[in-house]
Amino acid sequence: MESKYSNDRIAFRTQTGVSVLNIDSIIYCKGEGRYTYIYLNNNKHIVVAKLLKDVELVLPLDIFYRIHKSCLINLDYVKELNILKEKTIILKDDTRLKLACRRQPMFFKKLLSNVTIV
């Protein structure tokens, strides 16, 4: 997957040391208490001892969006939206994530600003 961030890298401290990641390899981040699980495009994930809001601060705002209080996604990995019933986002790896009602209007505006709807 080509991205304007393909050369940008970020390092996170983990239990075993430091993980250096390409920013565009991050599909989504999920916060659970004081830990954040960072899911990658190679079907792996890392766990960092940081709040989701702290992880959000170091990622580029133009491609990452907070869809729920516990979830931050990379907009480049959005495959499908189910907005009629469940209000879910389906990512390219088929992960289904809930979109918070109050975050819907801004999410649609941000996502659809870079795509053509036919």
N, C-alpha and C positions, 0 to 999 in steps of 0.2 A: 504494500500500500504506500503510495507516494504522498508525502505531506510536506508543507512548507516548514515543518518542525522536525524533519527526519534527522537533521544533524544536531538538534538540541537534545542535550542529555540532562538528566537529573539524578542525584544520588539520595538514597534514603537509608538511614540506619535501620538495621534489622537485628534480630536476636543473635545472628551468627556473624554479623559484620556490616558491610555496606553493599547495597545493590545499586548499580549504576544502570539506568534505563534510558532508552530513547523515549522521549515524550510521546511520540506517535504510536508507541507500542502499548500504551495504557488504554484499555477499553473502558473500564469504569472503576470507581473506588466506592467501597461500602464501609461506613463507619459502624463500629460496634463498641460502645463504651469508649474507653481510652485508646482503642486500637482502630487502625484503618487497614482493610484488606484491599490491596491493589491488584486488579485482575488484568492480565496481559494477553496479547494476541497470540502467544505461543501455548495457550491452555494452562499456564501456570499462574500463580499469584504469590505475592509477598505480603507479609504482615509487618506493619510499622507501629511503633508505640507513639502515635500522634493522633490527635483528634482530626476528624474529617475536615473541619474548618481550617486547620493548619496546613493540611495537604492542599486544600483548595487554593490557599493563598499563594502557593508556589507554582501552580499550573497556569498556563495561558487561558485567560478568560474568553478569548474568542473561539476556542474549540471545546472547552469544558463548561458544563452547565450543571448546576445543582437542581435535580428533579424532585428531590424529596429530602427531608431533614437528614436522612442517613445515606444518601446516594448522590454521587457525582458522576456524570458520564462524559465521554468523548463524543461530541456530535458527529464526528467523521465515521463512527461505527453504528449510527442509527440506520436500521434497515426498514423498519415498519412502525406505524403508529396504530394502535387500536383505541380510537377515541370515542366510539359509540357506547360501549358497555363498561369495559374494565379500566379504561384510561391507563393502558400499559404501553411501554416502549419495548420493541423487540430489536435487539442488537444483532449485528452480523454473525455473532457466534450463537445465535438463537436464545440468548439470555433474555428473560422477560422481567422488566422492572416497572414498578408502580410509579405513576406520575401524580404528584400531589395536586389537588384541585387548585389551590391558590397559585401554583407555579405554572399552570397551563398557558395562560395568555402570553407571558413573556417567553416561555419555551417555544411556542409555535412561531412567534415573531422572530426569535433568534434562529431557529432551525430553518424556517422557510425563507429567510433573507438570502440564503446562498443556494437555493435550488429552484429549478423550473418545474412548475406543476402543469401537467398536461391533462 
